[in-house]
Amino acid sequence: MEAAWAYQHPARVSWGIARRPSGLNPRLCDLAWKAQLRLCTRYRRLAARGLHKNKIVVAIARELAGFVWAIAREVKPTA
């Protein structure tokens, strides 16, 4: 839920975030950026409809859980 509040701000790549993906699978980075764009856009669309912010954040958190699940399916466990 706490992470969903961040999607009220526009999607962008700061210098700190730009350094993080070094060594990560490019497919995972692409999926994460796709999630960022989609969830920021969805937040704005729901807000434009006049929904209460808490209700918007719950909807965004639910969709974010789906993206986390998709990323978890891409990563092979290391044991």
N, C-alpha and C positions, 0 to 999 in steps of 0.2 A: 504494500500500500504506500509506503513512504517513497519508494522509487517512482511511483506513478505521478506524484506531484511534480516531478521534474519535467514532465512532458507538456506543461503549460508554457514553457519557454520554447523558442524556435530551435529547430535542429541545427547544430553547427559542430564543427570540429575545432576544439581549442588546441593550443600547442601541447598541453599536457596529455590530452587524449590522443593526439596525433602520434605521440611517442610510444604509447602502450602497445599497439598491435604488432610491434616488431617480434617476429618469430611465431606469430599465430597463423593458423590456417586462413588463407585469403577468403575461402568460402564462408567461414565463420564471421569474419570482419564484414563481408558483404551482407550477410544475414542480419548482423547487428545494426548496420547502417540502414537497411531496409526497415527494420523495426523502429528505429529512431524517427525516420521520416513518416512512416505510417501512423505512429502513435501521436506525434506532434500534430499532424493534420487532423487526426480523429478528435483530439482534444478540442481543437479550434472549431471543428464542425459541430460538436456537441454543445460547446459554449455558445455558438451562434444560434442554436435552437432554444437557448434560454434555460437549459437544465442547471440544476444546482451543482456547484463545484464538487461536493462530496460524491454525488451520484456519478459525475463524469470520471472522477478518480477511481471509483470502484470498477467502472467499465474498462478504463485503461489498464488497471491492474490485472483484470481478468485476461485481457488480450496480451499483456506483457507475459503472463504465465505461459501462454501458448508459444510465444517466441522463445522463452527459456526452455520449454520442453523440446522445441525444434532444434535448438542448439545442443541440448543434451543428447539428442539422437545422433547428431553429427560426430560427436566426440567419442573416441574409443577409450574405455577405461584402462588406466595404467595400473597394473598390479604386479 
